[in-house]
Amino acid sequence: MKVTRIYTREDGISAFSEVEVPLHDQGAIGRISDPVAVTSLMFRETPADHHHDWHQAPRRQYIVLLDGEIEITVGTGESRRFSGGEILLVEDTTGNGHLTRHIQNQVRKSLFLPLPEESS
């Protein structure tokens, strides 16, 4: 399963990459990944007219888009659109961050799954 990652490069500029999450065959129930530790689960509704100017992610976290459509622009200048059912791994907690823009004029629902702090 592919997840889009937003991260900060060594030069402080945010960028996109793709992360492949390995899935293991479980027979009749399908394929499943190894467990991923998260610290909590947050439900979010974002107003229809919400646009979030340049910002860093507040923490490393997965964001599961449940509906709607957004466009994210990273520091490299690249923009990508994401819609319900897609998963983001946001890790740009430093550097110039990213810009988030609503595409559809509707309330958008998503799930936030913060990841444990990385130990140094």
PDB file as gemmi writes it, atoms N, CA and C in Angstrom:
CRYST1    1.000    1.000    1.000  90.00  90.00  90.00 P 1                      
ATOM      1  N   MET A   1       0.849  -1.167   0.000  1.00  0.00           N  
ATOM      2  CA  MET A   1       0.000   0.000   0.000  1.00  0.00           C  
ATOM      3  C   MET A   1       0.896   1.231   0.000  1.00  0.00           C  
ATOM      4  N   LYS A   2       0.577   2.182  -0.851  1.00  0.00           N  
ATOM      5  CA  LYS A   2       1.389   3.402  -0.934  1.00  0.00           C  
ATOM      6  C   LYS A   2       0.807   4.506  -0.062  1.00  0.00           C  
ATOM      7  N   VAL A   3       1.713   5.223   0.587  1.00  0.00           N  
ATOM      8  CA  VAL A   3       1.383   6.373   1.419  1.00  0.00           C  
ATOM      9  C   VAL A   3       2.243   7.525   0.914  1.00  0.00           C  
ATOM     10  N   THR A   4       1.648   8.720   0.772  1.00  0.00           N  
ATOM     11  CA  THR A   4       2.423   9.893   0.373  1.00  0.00           C  
ATOM     12  C   THR A   4       3.018  10.537   1.613  1.00  0.00           C  
ATOM     13  N   ARG A   5       4.313  10.744   1.570  1.00  0.00           N  
ATOM     14  CA  ARG A   5       5.048  11.337   2.694  1.00  0.00           C  
ATOM     15  C   ARG A   5       5.383  12.781   2.362  1.00  0.00           C  
ATOM     16  N   ILE A   6       5.214  13.663   3.342  1.00  0.00           N  
ATOM     17  CA  ILE A   6       5.679  15.050   3.255  1.00  0.00           C  
ATOM     18  C   ILE A   6       6.760  15.182   4.315  1.00  0.00           C  
ATOM     19  N   TYR A   7       7.960  15.525   3.895  1.00  0.00           N  
ATOM     20  CA  TYR A   7       9.093  15.568   4.818  1.00  0.00           C  
ATOM     21  C   TYR A   7       9.946  16.793   4.534  1.00  0.00           C  
ATOM     22  N   THR A   8      10.881  17.079   5.427  1.00  0.00           N  
ATOM     23  CA  THR A   8      11.811  18.191   5.258  1.00  0.00           C  
ATOM     24  C   THR A   8      13.166  17.635   4.821  1.00  0.00           C  
ATOM     25  N   ARG A   9      13.642  18.118   3.674  1.00  0.00           N  
ATOM     26  CA  ARG A   9      14.968  17.708   3.203  1.00  0.00           C  
ATOM     27  C   ARG A   9      16.039  18.359   4.087  1.00  0.00           C  
ATOM     28  N   GLU A  10      17.273  17.928   3.909  1.00  0.00           N  
ATOM     29  CA  GLU A  10      18.378  18.490   4.706  1.00  0.00           C  
ATOM     30  C   GLU A  10      18.554  19.988   4.515  1.00  0.00           C  
ATOM     31  N   ASP A  11      18.124  20.519   3.346  1.00  0.00           N  
ATOM     32  CA  ASP A  11      18.247  21.956   3.086  1.00  0.00           C  
ATOM     33  C   ASP A  11      17.090  22.770   3.653  1.00  0.00           C  
ATOM     34  N   GLY A  12      16.164  22.112   4.414  1.00  0.00           N  
ATOM     35  CA  GLY A  12      15.056  22.817   5.039  1.00  0.00           C  
ATOM     36  C   GLY A  12      13.830  22.989   4.156  1.00  0.00           C  
ATOM     37  N   ILE A  13      13.871  22.453   2.951  1.00  0.00           N  
ATOM     38  CA  ILE A  13      12.758  22.564   1.999  1.00  0.00           C  
ATOM     39  C   ILE A  13      11.903  21.302   2.090  1.00  0.00           C  
ATOM     40  N   SER A  14      10.585  21.484   2.153  1.00  0.00           N  
ATOM     41  CA  SER A  14       9.696  20.320   2.225  1.00  0.00           C  
ATOM     42  C   SER A  14       9.520  19.717   0.832  1.00  0.00           C  
ATOM     43  N   ALA A  15       9.262  18.416   0.816  1.00  0.00           N  
ATOM     44  CA  ALA A  15       9.133  17.678  -0.448  1.00  0.00           C  
ATOM     45  C   ALA A  15       8.195  16.493  -0.249  1.00  0.00           C  
ATOM     46  N   PHE A  16       7.753  15.909  -1.363  1.00  0.00           N  
ATOM     47  CA  PHE A  16       6.949  14.695  -1.352  1.00  0.00           C  
ATOM     48  C   PHE A  16       7.843  13.489  -1.610  1.00  0.00           C  
ATOM     49  N   SER A  17       7.460  12.348  -1.090  1.00  0.00           N  
ATOM     50  CA  SER A  17       8.027  11.060  -1.477  1.00  0.00           C  
ATOM     51  C   SER A  17       6.930  10.024  -1.276  1.00  0.00           C  
ATOM     52  N   GLU A  18       7.165   8.838  -1.751  1.00  0.00           N  
ATOM     53  CA  GLU A  18       6.211   7.750  -1.592  1.00  0.00           C  
ATOM     54  C   GLU A  18       6.798   6.712  -0.654  1.00  0.00           C  
ATOM     55  N   VAL A  19       5.975   6.198   0.247  1.00  0.00           N  
ATOM     56  CA  VAL A  19       6.372   5.144   1.176  1.00  0.00           C  
ATOM     57  C   VAL A  19       5.522   3.925   0.840  1.00  0.00           C  
ATOM     58  N   GLU A  20       6.167   2.801   0.684  1.00  0.00           N  
ATOM     59  CA  GLU A  20       5.451   1.548   0.438  1.00  0.00           C  
ATOM     60  C   GLU A  20       5.303   0.817   1.766  1.00  0.00           C  
ATOM     61  N   VAL A  21       4.071   0.581   2.188  1.00  0.00           N  
ATOM     62  CA  VAL A  21       3.800  -0.168   3.414  1.00  0.00           C  
ATOM     63  C   VAL A  21       3.589  -1.624   3.011  1.00  0.00           C  
ATOM     64  N   PRO A  22       4.472  -2.513   3.448  1.00  0.00           N  
ATOM     65  CA  PRO A  22       4.332  -3.922   3.075  1.00  0.00           C  
ATOM     66  C   PRO A  22       3.073  -4.546   3.687  1.00  0.00           C  
ATOM     67  N   LEU A  23       2.375  -5.316   2.888  1.00  0.00           N  
ATOM     68  CA  LEU A  23       1.190  -6.041   3.345  1.00  0.00           C  
ATOM     69  C   LEU A  23       1.463  -7.530   3.247  1.00  0.00           C  
ATOM     70  N   HIS A  24       0.943  -8.274   4.197  1.00  0.00           N  
ATOM     71  CA  HIS A  24       1.164  -9.714   4.263  1.00  0.00           C  
ATOM     72  C   HIS A  24      -0.151 -10.444   4.032  1.00  0.00           C  
ATOM     73  N   ASP A  25      -0.118 -11.480   3.220  1.00  0.00           N  
ATOM     74  CA  ASP A  25      -1.303 -12.258   2.890  1.00  0.00           C  
ATOM     75  C   ASP A  25      -1.858 -12.939   4.135  1.00  0.00           C  
ATOM     76  N   GLN A  26      -3.126 -12.710   4.385  1.00  0.00           N  
ATOM     77  CA  GLN A  26      -3.805 -13.330   5.527  1.00  0.00           C  
ATOM     78  C   GLN A  26      -4.951 -14.224   5.062  1.00  0.00           C  
ATOM     79  N   GLY A  27      -4.835 -14.719   3.841  1.00  0.00           N  
ATOM     80  CA  GLY A  27      -5.850 -15.623   3.316  1.00  0.00           C  
ATOM     81  C   GLY A  27      -7.155 -14.914   3.010  1.00  0.00           C  
ATOM     82  N   ALA A  28      -8.261 -15.511   3.451  1.00  0.00           N  
ATOM     83  CA  ALA A  28      -9.597 -15.028   3.104  1.00  0.00           C  
ATOM     84  C   ALA A  28      -9.872 -13.606   3.585  1.00  0.00           C  
ATOM     85  N   ILE A  29      -9.205 -13.165   4.641  1.00  0.00           N  
ATOM     86  CA  ILE A  29      -9.476 -11.808   5.154  1.00  0.00           C  
ATOM     87  C   ILE A  29      -8.680 -10.737   4.419  1.00  0.00           C  
ATOM     88  N   GLY A  30      -7.792 -11.112   3.514  1.00  0.00           N  
ATOM     89  CA  GLY A  30      -7.051 -10.133   2.732  1.00  0.00           C  
ATOM     90  C   GLY A  30      -5.603  -9.992   3.162  1.00  0.00           C  
ATOM     91  N   ARG A  31      -5.064  -8.809   2.922  1.00  0.00           N  
ATOM     92  CA  ARG A  31      -3.662  -8.520   3.228  1.00  0.00           C  
ATOM     93  C   ARG A  31      -3.623  -7.458   4.312  1.00  0.00           C  
ATOM     94  N   ILE A  32      -2.638  -7.561   5.212  1.00  0.00           N  
ATOM     95  CA  ILE A  32      -2.560  -6.634   6.345  1.00  0.00           C  
ATOM     96  C   ILE A  32      -1.094  -6.298   6.625  1.00  0.00           C  
ATOM     97  N   SER A  33      -0.861  -5.094   7.141  1.00  0.00           N  
ATOM     98  CA  SER A  33       0.498  -4.675   7.480  1.00  0.00           C  
ATOM     99  C   SER A  33       0.854  -5.147   8.884  1.00  0.00           C  
ATOM    100  N   ASP A  34       2.133  -4.991   9.219  1.00  0.00           N  
ATOM    101  CA  ASP A  34       2.551  -5.145  10.607  1.00  0.00           C  
ATOM    102  C   ASP A  34       1.938  -3.986  11.394  1.00  0.00           C  
ATOM    103  N   PRO A  35       1.763  -4.121  12.706  1.00  0.00           N  
ATOM    104  CA  PRO A  35       1.214  -3.019  13.504  1.00  0.00           C  
ATOM    105  C   PRO A  35       2.119  -1.779  13.448  1.00  0.00           C  
ATOM    106  N   VAL A  36       1.492  -0.617  13.474  1.00  0.00           N  
ATOM    107  CA  VAL A  36       2.192   0.663  13.534  1.00  0.00           C  
ATOM    108  C   VAL A  36       1.760   1.341  14.833  1.00  0.00           C  
ATOM    109  N   ALA A  37       2.717   1.686  15.671  1.00  0.00           N  
ATOM    110  CA  ALA A  37       2.388   2.341  16.946  1.00  0.00           C  
ATOM    111  C   ALA A  37       1.964   3.783  16.702  1.00  0.00           C  
ATOM    112  N   VAL A  38       0.833   4.166  17.270  1.00  0.00           N  
ATOM    113  CA  VAL A  38       0.374   5.557  17.261  1.00  0.00           C  
ATOM    114  C   VAL A  38       0.074   5.938  18.706  1.00  0.00           C  
ATOM    115  N   THR A  39       0.062   7.244  18.979  1.00  0.00           N  
ATOM    116  CA  THR A  39      -0.163   7.681  20.357  1.00  0.00           C  
ATOM    117  C   THR A  39      -1.629   7.955  20.653  1.00  0.00           C  
ATOM    118  N   SER A  40      -2.422   8.248  19.605  1.00  0.00           N  
ATOM    119  CA  SER A  40      -3.829   8.575  19.809  1.00  0.00           C  
ATOM    120  C   SER A  40      -4.526   8.601  18.452  1.00  0.00           C  
ATOM    121  N   LEU A  41      -5.792   8.910  18.473  1.00  0.00           N  
ATOM    122  CA  LEU A  41      -6.587   9.076  17.262  1.00  0.00           C  
ATOM    123  C   LEU A  41      -7.415  10.329  17.450  1.00  0.00           C  
ATOM    124  N   MET A  42      -7.366  11.226  16.461  1.00  0.00           N  
ATOM    125  CA  MET A  42      -8.164  12.444  16.523  1.00  0.00           C  
ATOM    126  C   MET A  42      -9.064  12.505  15.300  1.00  0.00           C  
ATOM    127  N   PHE A  43     -10.306  12.901  15.515  1.00  0.00           N  
ATOM    128  CA  PHE A  43     -11.269  13.109  14.441  1.00  0.00           C  
ATOM    129  C   PHE A  43     -11.271  14.602  14.119  1.00  0.00           C  
ATOM    130  N   ARG A  44     -11.335  14.944  12.831  1.00  0.00           N  
ATOM    131  CA  ARG A  44     -11.294  16.362  12.473  1.00  0.00           C  
ATOM    132  C   ARG A  44     -12.314  16.668  11.394  1.00  0.00           C  
ATOM    133  N   GLU A  45     -13.019  17.783  11.577  1.00  0.00           N  
ATOM    134  CA  GLU A  45     -13.853  18.365  10.528  1.00  0.00           C  
ATOM    135  C   GLU A  45     -13.270  19.727  10.209  1.00  0.00           C  
ATOM    136  N   THR A  46     -13.000  19.963   8.949  1.00  0.00           N  
ATOM    137  CA  THR A  46     -12.403  21.216   8.504  1.00  0.00           C  
ATOM    138  C   THR A  46     -13.461  22.013   7.750  1.00  0.00           C  
ATOM    139  N   PRO A  47     -13.664  23.295   8.095  1.00  0.00           N  
ATOM    140  CA  PRO A  47     -14.684  24.097   7.410  1.00  0.00           C  
ATOM    141  C   PRO A  47     -14.467  24.149   5.900  1.00  0.00           C  
ATOM    142  N   ALA A  48     -15.564  24.306   5.181  1.00  0.00           N  
ATOM    143  CA  ALA A  48     -15.538  24.288   3.718  1.00  0.00           C  
ATOM    144  C   ALA A  48     -14.620  25.352   3.126  1.00  0.00           C  
ATOM    145  N   ASP A  49     -14.482  26.489   3.788  1.00  0.00           N  
ATOM    146  CA  ASP A  49     -13.691  27.590   3.229  1.00  0.00           C  
ATOM    147  C   ASP A  49     -12.274  27.654   3.805  1.00  0.00           C  
ATOM    148  N   HIS A  50     -11.841  26.595   4.479  1.00  0.00           N  
ATOM    149  CA  HIS A  50     -10.542  26.610   5.158  1.00  0.00           C  
ATOM    150  C   HIS A  50      -9.380  26.409   4.180  1.00  0.00           C  
ATOM    151  N   HIS A  51      -8.422  27.297   4.260  1.00  0.00           N  
ATOM    152  CA  HIS A  51      -7.154  27.147   3.556  1.00  0.00           C  
ATOM    153  C   HIS A  51      -6.074  27.410   4.603  1.00  0.00           C  
ATOM    154  N   HIS A  52      -5.076  26.558   4.656  1.00  0.00           N  
ATOM    155  CA  HIS A  52      -4.029  26.695   5.669  1.00  0.00           C  
ATOM    156  C   HIS A  52      -2.752  27.155   4.978  1.00  0.00           C  
ATOM    157  N   ASP A  53      -2.389  28.419   5.221  1.00  0.00           N  
ATOM    158  CA  ASP A  53      -1.197  28.999   4.617  1.00  0.00           C  
ATOM    159  C   ASP A  53       0.034  28.198   5.056  1.00  0.00           C  
ATOM    160  N   TRP A  54       1.199  28.583   4.601  1.00  0.00           N  
ATOM    161  CA  TRP A  54       2.431  27.833   4.888  1.00  0.00           C  
ATOM    162  C   TRP A  54       2.539  27.526   6.375  1.00  0.00           C  
ATOM    163  N   HIS A  55       2.725  26.247   6.680  1.00  0.00           N  
ATOM    164  CA  HIS A  55       2.819  25.785   8.070  1.00  0.00           C  
ATOM    165  C   HIS A  55       3.599  24.481   8.124  1.00  0.00           C  
ATOM    166  N   GLN A  56       4.189  24.233   9.258  1.00  0.00           N  
ATOM    167  CA  GLN A  56       4.854  22.952   9.512  1.00  0.00           C  
ATOM    168  C   GLN A  56       3.844  22.018  10.161  1.00  0.00           C  
ATOM    169  N   ALA A  57       4.041  20.726   9.991  1.00  0.00           N  
ATOM    170  CA  ALA A  57       3.217  19.759  10.703  1.00  0.00           C  
ATOM    171  C   ALA A  57       3.492  19.920  12.200  1.00  0.00           C  
ATOM    172  N   PRO A  58       2.469  19.872  13.042  1.00  0.00           N  
ATOM    173  CA  PRO A  58       2.685  20.045  14.482  1.00  0.00           C  
ATOM    174  C   PRO A  58       3.403  18.859  15.130  1.00  0.00           C  
ATOM    175  N   ARG A  59       3.389  17.715  14.438  1.00  0.00           N  
ATOM    176  CA  ARG A  59       4.019  16.486  14.938  1.00  0.00           C  
ATOM    177  C   ARG A  59       4.060  15.513  13.765  1.00  0.00           C  
ATOM    178  N   ARG A  60       4.849  14.470  13.894  1.00  0.00           N  
ATOM    179  CA  ARG A  60       4.827  13.392  12.905  1.00  0.00           C  
ATOM    180  C   ARG A  60       3.500  12.656  13.066  1.00  0.00           C  
ATOM    181  N   GLN A  61       2.770  12.489  11.963  1.00  0.00           N  
ATOM    182  CA  GLN A  61       1.487  11.827  12.065  1.00  0.00           C  
ATOM    183  C   GLN A  61       0.996  11.350  10.708  1.00  0.00           C  
ATOM    184  N   TYR A  62       0.132  10.348  10.777  1.00  0.00           N  
ATOM    185  CA  TYR A  62      -0.603   9.939   9.598  1.00  0.00           C  
ATOM    186  C   TYR A  62      -1.884  10.744   9.559  1.00  0.00           C  
ATOM    187  N   ILE A  63      -2.297  11.112   8.354  1.00  0.00           N  
ATOM    188  CA  ILE A  63      -3.600  11.749   8.156  1.00  0.00           C  
ATOM    189  C   ILE A  63      -4.341  10.897   7.138  1.00  0.00           C  
ATOM    190  N   VAL A  64      -5.525  10.435   7.517  1.00  0.00           N  
ATOM    191  CA  VAL A  64      -6.365   9.636   6.635  1.00  0.00           C  
ATOM    192  C   VAL A  64      -7.498  10.546   6.175  1.00  0.00           C  
ATOM    193  N   LEU A  65      -7.557  10.828   4.894  1.00  0.00           N  
ATOM    194  CA  LEU A  65      -8.605  11.680   4.345  1.00  0.00           C  
ATOM    195  C   LEU A  65      -9.850  10.829   4.136  1.00  0.00           C  
ATOM    196  N   LEU A  66     -10.952  11.242   4.730  1.00  0.00           N  
ATOM    197  CA  LEU A  66     -12.183  10.466   4.631  1.00  0.00           C  
ATOM    198  C   LEU A  66     -13.068  10.918   3.474  1.00  0.00           C  
ATOM    199  N   ASP A  67     -13.010  12.193   3.134  1.00  0.00           N  
ATOM    200  CA  ASP A  67     -13.811  12.712   2.028  1.00  0.00           C  
ATOM    201  C   ASP A  67     -13.204  14.023   1.553  1.00  0.00           C  
ATOM    202  N   GLY A  68     -13.856  14.674   0.608  1.00  0.00           N  
ATOM    203  CA  GLY A  68     -13.386  15.952   0.094  1.00  0.00           C  
ATOM    204  C   GLY A  68     -12.124  15.827  -0.741  1.00  0.00           C  
ATOM    205  N   GLU A  69     -11.570  16.964  -1.088  1.00  0.00           N  
ATOM    206  CA  GLU A  69     -10.344  17.005  -1.882  1.00  0.00           C  
ATOM    207  C   GLU A  69      -9.531  18.221  -1.467  1.00  0.00           C  
ATOM    208  N   ILE A  70      -8.215  18.023  -1.340  1.00  0.00           N  
ATOM    209  CA  ILE A  70      -7.303  19.106  -0.996  1.00  0.00           C  
ATOM    210  C   ILE A  70      -6.147  19.125  -1.982  1.00  0.00           C  
ATOM    211  N   GLU A  71      -5.489  20.267  -2.026  1.00  0.00           N  
ATOM    212  CA  GLU A  71      -4.244  20.389  -2.785  1.00  0.00           C  
ATOM    213  C   GLU A  71      -3.171  20.820  -1.792  1.00  0.00           C  
ATOM    214  N   ILE A  72      -2.060  20.112  -1.794  1.00  0.00           N  
ATOM    215  CA  ILE A  72      -0.935  20.449  -0.921  1.00  0.00           C  
ATOM    216  C   ILE A  72       0.237  20.871  -1.790  1.00  0.00           C  
ATOM    217  N   THR A  73       0.855  21.985  -1.431  1.00  0.00           N  
ATOM    218  CA  THR A  73       2.049  22.474  -2.106  1.00  0.00           C  
ATOM    219  C   THR A  73       3.194  22.408  -1.111  1.00  0.00           C  
ATOM    220  N   VAL A  74       4.319  21.837  -1.540  1.00  0.00           N  
ATOM    221  CA  VAL A  74       5.508  21.738  -0.682  1.00  0.00           C  
ATOM    222  C   VAL A  74       6.548  22.759  -1.135  1.00  0.00           C  
ATOM    223  N   GLY A  75       7.617  22.880  -0.364  1.00  0.00           N  
ATOM    224  CA  GLY A  75       8.646  23.889  -0.603  1.00  0.00           C  
ATOM    225  C   GLY A  75       9.341  23.793  -1.943  1.00  0.00           C  
ATOM    226  N   THR A  76       9.362  22.616  -2.557  1.00  0.00           N  
ATOM    227  CA  THR A  76       9.978  22.468  -3.883  1.00  0.00           C  
ATOM    228  C   THR A  76       9.139  23.129  -4.968  1.00  0.00           C  
ATOM    229  N   GLY A  77       7.899  23.533  -4.614  1.00  0.00           N  
ATOM    230  CA  GLY A  77       6.981  24.113  -5.589  1.00  0.00           C  
ATOM    231  C   GLY A  77       6.011  23.101  -6.167  1.00  0.00           C  
ATOM    232  N   GLU A  78       6.219  21.827  -5.883  1.00  0.00           N  
ATOM    233  CA  GLU A  78       5.331  20.786  -6.390  1.00  0.00           C  
ATOM    234  C   GLU A  78       4.009  20.797  -5.630  1.00  0.00           C  
ATOM    235  N   SER A  79       2.911  20.631  -6.363  1.00  0.00           N  
ATOM    236  CA  SER A  79       1.579  20.533  -5.778  1.00  0.00           C  
ATOM    237  C   SER A  79       0.967  19.198  -6.178  1.00  0.00           C  
ATOM    238  N   ARG A  80       0.237  18.604  -5.243  1.00  0.00           N  
ATOM    239  CA  ARG A  80      -0.488  17.359  -5.509  1.00  0.00           C  
ATOM    240  C   ARG A  80      -1.869  17.455  -4.888  1.00  0.00           C  
ATOM    241  N   ARG A  81      -2.831  16.786  -5.545  1.00  0.00           N  
ATOM    242  CA  ARG A  81      -4.196  16.722  -5.021  1.00  0.00           C  
ATOM    243  C   ARG A  81      -4.436  15.368  -4.368  1.00  0.00           C  
ATOM    244  N   PHE A  82      -5.198  15.414  -3.276  1.00  0.00           N  
ATOM    245  CA  PHE A  82      -5.530  14.213  -2.511  1.00  0.00           C  
ATOM    246  C   PHE A  82      -7.014  14.234  -2.198  1.00  0.00           C  
ATOM    247  N   SER A  83      -7.630  13.047  -2.194  1.00  0.00           N  
ATOM    248  CA  SER A  83      -9.065  12.967  -1.920  1.00  0.00           C  
ATOM    249  C   SER A  83      -9.351  11.833  -0.953  1.00  0.00           C  
ATOM    250  N   GLY A  84     -10.623  11.691  -0.587  1.00  0.00           N  
ATOM    251  CA  GLY A  84     -11.052  10.693   0.374  1.00  0.00           C  
ATOM    252  C   GLY A  84     -10.474   9.320   0.080  1.00  0.00           C  
ATOM    253  N   GLY A  85     -10.000   8.659   1.142  1.00  0.00           N  
ATOM    254  CA  GLY A  85      -9.408   7.331   1.019  1.00  0.00           C  
ATOM    255  C   GLY A  85      -7.897   7.347   0.941  1.00  0.00           C  
ATOM    256  N   GLU A  86      -7.292   8.511   0.728  1.00  0.00           N  
ATOM    257  CA  GLU A  86      -5.833   8.581   0.642  1.00  0.00           C  
ATOM    258  C   GLU A  86      -5.232   8.827   2.020  1.00  0.00           C  
ATOM    259  N   ILE A  87      -3.964   8.383   2.168  1.00  0.00           N  
ATOM    260  CA  ILE A  87      -3.259   8.473   3.442  1.00  0.00           C  
ATOM    261  C   ILE A  87      -1.981   9.283   3.251  1.00  0.00           C  
ATOM    262  N   LEU A  88      -1.759  10.224   4.164  1.00  0.00           N  
ATOM    263  CA  LEU A  88      -0.543  11.038   4.159  1.00  0.00           C  
ATOM    264  C   LEU A  88       0.261  10.729   5.406  1.00  0.00           C  
ATOM    265  N   LEU A  89       1.570  10.765   5.271  1.00  0.00           N  
ATOM    266  CA  LEU A  89       2.488  10.709   6.406  1.00  0.00           C  
ATOM    267  C   LEU A  89       3.178  12.067   6.430  1.00  0.00           C  
ATOM    268  N   VAL A  90       2.808  12.926   7.382  1.00  0.00           N  
ATOM    269  CA  VAL A  90       3.390  14.264   7.438  1.00  0.00           C  
ATOM    270  C   VAL A  90       4.508  14.278   8.479  1.00  0.00           C  
ATOM    271  N   GLU A  91       5.682  14.666   8.021  1.00  0.00           N  
ATOM    272  CA  GLU A  91       6.873  14.695   8.883  1.00  0.00           C  
ATOM    273  C   GLU A  91       7.656  15.992   8.725  1.00  0.00           C  
ATOM    274  N   ASP A  92       7.076  16.994   8.086  1.00  0.00           N  
ATOM    275  CA  ASP A  92       7.789  18.268   7.894  1.00  0.00           C  
ATOM    276  C   ASP A  92       7.577  19.174   9.101  1.00  0.00           C  
ATOM    277  N   THR A  93       8.119  18.749  10.232  1.00  0.00           N  
ATOM    278  CA  THR A  93       7.976  19.490  11.486  1.00  0.00           C  
ATOM    279  C   THR A  93       9.003  20.605  11.629  1.00  0.00           C  
ATOM    280  N   THR A  94       9.918  20.713  10.676  1.00  0.00           N  
ATOM    281  CA  THR A  94      10.913  21.791  10.620  1.00  0.00           C  
ATOM    282  C   THR A  94      10.916  22.334   9.191  1.00  0.00           C  
ATOM    283  N   GLY A  95      11.691  23.369   8.959  1.00  0.00           N  
ATOM    284  CA  GLY A  95      11.818  23.909   7.606  1.00  0.00           C  
ATOM    285  C   GLY A  95      10.643  24.783   7.211  1.00  0.00           C  
ATOM    286  N   ASN A  96      10.437  24.910   5.891  1.00  0.00           N  
ATOM    287  CA  ASN A  96       9.439  25.858   5.391  1.00  0.00           C  
ATOM    288  C   ASN A  96       8.009  25.343   5.416  1.00  0.00           C  
ATOM    289  N   GLY A  97       7.801  24.037   5.656  1.00  0.00           N  
ATOM    290  CA  GLY A  97       6.444  23.503   5.765  1.00  0.00           C  
ATOM    291  C   GLY A  97       5.741  23.352   4.428  1.00  0.00           C  
ATOM    292  N   HIS A  98       4.418  23.334   4.484  1.00  0.00           N  
ATOM    293  CA  HIS A  98       3.606  23.119   3.290  1.00  0.00           C  
ATOM    294  C   HIS A  98       2.338  23.980   3.360  1.00  0.00           C  
ATOM    295  N   LEU A  99       1.649  24.081   2.247  1.00  0.00           N  
ATOM    296  CA  LEU A  99       0.424  24.859   2.092  1.00  0.00           C  
ATOM    297  C   LEU A  99      -0.704  23.883   1.788  1.00  0.00           C  
ATOM    298  N   THR A 100      -1.857  24.035   2.436  1.00  0.00           N  
ATOM    299  CA  THR A 100      -3.003  23.159   2.193  1.00  0.00           C  
ATOM    300  C   THR A 100      -4.182  24.006   1.727  1.00  0.00           C  
ATOM    301  N   ARG A 101      -4.806  23.580   0.616  1.00  0.00           N  
ATOM    302  CA  ARG A 101      -5.921  24.336   0.041  1.00  0.00           C  
ATOM    303  C   ARG A 101      -7.078  23.385  -0.249  1.00  0.00           C  
ATOM    304  N   HIS A 102      -8.281  23.760   0.195  1.00  0.00           N  
ATOM    305  CA  HIS A 102      -9.483  22.988  -0.134  1.00  0.00           C  
ATOM    306  C   HIS A 102      -9.806  23.153  -1.610  1.00  0.00           C  
ATOM    307  N   ILE A 103     -10.238  22.083  -2.243  1.00  0.00           N  
ATOM    308  CA  ILE A 103     -10.644  22.133  -3.650  1.00  0.00           C  
ATOM    309  C   ILE A 103     -12.155  22.218  -3.759  1.00  0.00           C  
ATOM    310  N   GLN A 104     -12.864  21.441  -2.943  1.00  0.00           N  
ATOM    311  CA  GLN A 104     -14.320  21.417  -2.978  1.00  0.00           C  
ATOM    312  C   GLN A 104     -14.865  22.280  -1.852  1.00  0.00           C  
ATOM    313  N   ASN A 105     -15.978  22.923  -2.098  1.00  0.00           N  
ATOM    314  CA  ASN A 105     -16.591  23.796  -1.101  1.00  0.00           C  
ATOM    315  C   ASN A 105     -17.499  22.962  -0.196  1.00  0.00           C  
ATOM    316  N   GLN A 106     -16.890  22.140   0.656  1.00  0.00           N  
ATOM    317  CA  GLN A 106     -17.643  21.305   1.587  1.00  0.00           C  
ATOM    318  C   GLN A 106     -16.807  21.067   2.831  1.00  0.00           C  
ATOM    319  N   VAL A 107     -17.486  20.770   3.929  1.00  0.00           N  
ATOM    320  CA  VAL A 107     -16.790  20.376   5.144  1.00  0.00           C  
ATOM    321  C   VAL A 107     -16.032  19.090   4.828  1.00  0.00           C  
ATOM    322  N   ARG A 108     -14.789  19.012   5.299  1.00  0.00           N  
ATOM    323  CA  ARG A 108     -13.954  17.835   5.019  1.00  0.00           C  
ATOM    324  C   ARG A 108     -13.660  17.109   6.313  1.00  0.00           C  
ATOM    325  N   LYS A 109     -13.747  15.772   6.258  1.00  0.00           N  
ATOM    326  CA  LYS A 109     -13.484  14.951   7.436  1.00  0.00           C  
ATOM    327  C   LYS A 109     -12.180  14.177   7.249  1.00  0.00           C  
ATOM    328  N   SER A 110     -11.436  14.047   8.348  1.00  0.00           N  
ATOM    329  CA  SER A 110     -10.185  13.293   8.307  1.00  0.00           C  
ATOM    330  C   SER A 110      -9.869  12.737   9.695  1.00  0.00           C  
ATOM    331  N   LEU A 111      -8.938  11.793   9.718  1.00  0.00           N  
ATOM    332  CA  LEU A 111      -8.442  11.208  10.959  1.00  0.00           C  
ATOM    333  C   LEU A 111      -6.973  11.545  11.093  1.00  0.00           C  
ATOM    334  N   PHE A 112      -6.544  11.931  12.291  1.00  0.00           N  
ATOM    335  CA  PHE A 112      -5.145  12.203  12.578  1.00  0.00           C  
ATOM    336  C   PHE A 112      -4.652  11.132  13.543  1.00  0.00           C  
ATOM    337  N   LEU A 113      -3.515  10.512  13.209  1.00  0.00           N  
ATOM    338  CA  LEU A 113      -2.929   9.461  14.044  1.00  0.00           C  
ATOM    339  C   LEU A 113      -1.487   9.845  14.358  1.00  0.00           C  
ATOM    340  N   PRO A 114      -1.265  10.578  15.460  1.00  0.00           N  
ATOM    341  CA  PRO A 114       0.087  10.989  15.825  1.00  0.00           C  
ATOM    342  C   PRO A 114       0.990   9.783  16.102  1.00  0.00           C  
ATOM    343  N   LEU A 115       2.240   9.916  15.709  1.00  0.00           N  
ATOM    344  CA  LEU A 115       3.236   8.866  15.922  1.00  0.00           C  
ATOM    345  C   LEU A 115       4.065   9.165  17.160  1.00  0.00           C  
ATOM    346  N   PRO A 116       4.577   8.140  17.812  1.00  0.00           N  
ATOM    347  CA  PRO A 116       5.441   8.376  18.983  1.00  0.00           C  
ATOM    348  C   PRO A 116       6.655   9.220  18.589  1.00  0.00           C  
ATOM    349  N   GLU A 117       7.152   9.969  19.557  1.00  0.00           N  
ATOM    350  CA  GLU A 117       8.374  10.762  19.332  1.00  0.00           C  
ATOM    351  C   GLU A 117       9.516   9.822  18.978  1.00  0.00           C  
ATOM    352  N   GLU A 118      10.338  10.241  18.008  1.00  0.00           N  
ATOM    353  CA  GLU A 118      11.527   9.445  17.666  1.00  0.00           C  
ATOM    354  C   GLU A 118      12.578   9.667  18.730  1.00  0.00           C  
ATOM    355  N   SER A 119      13.216   8.592  19.160  1.00  0.00           N  
ATOM    356  CA  SER A 119      14.294   8.739  20.143  1.00  0.00           C  
ATOM    357  C   SER A 119      15.608   9.005  19.400  1.00  0.00           C  
ATOM    358  N   SER A 120      16.458   9.863  19.977  1.00  0.00           N  
ATOM    359  CA  SER A 120      17.704  10.217  19.319  1.00  0.00           C  
ATOM    360  C   SER A 120      18.847   9.341  19.764  1.00  0.00           C  
TER     361      SER A 120                                                      
END                                                                             
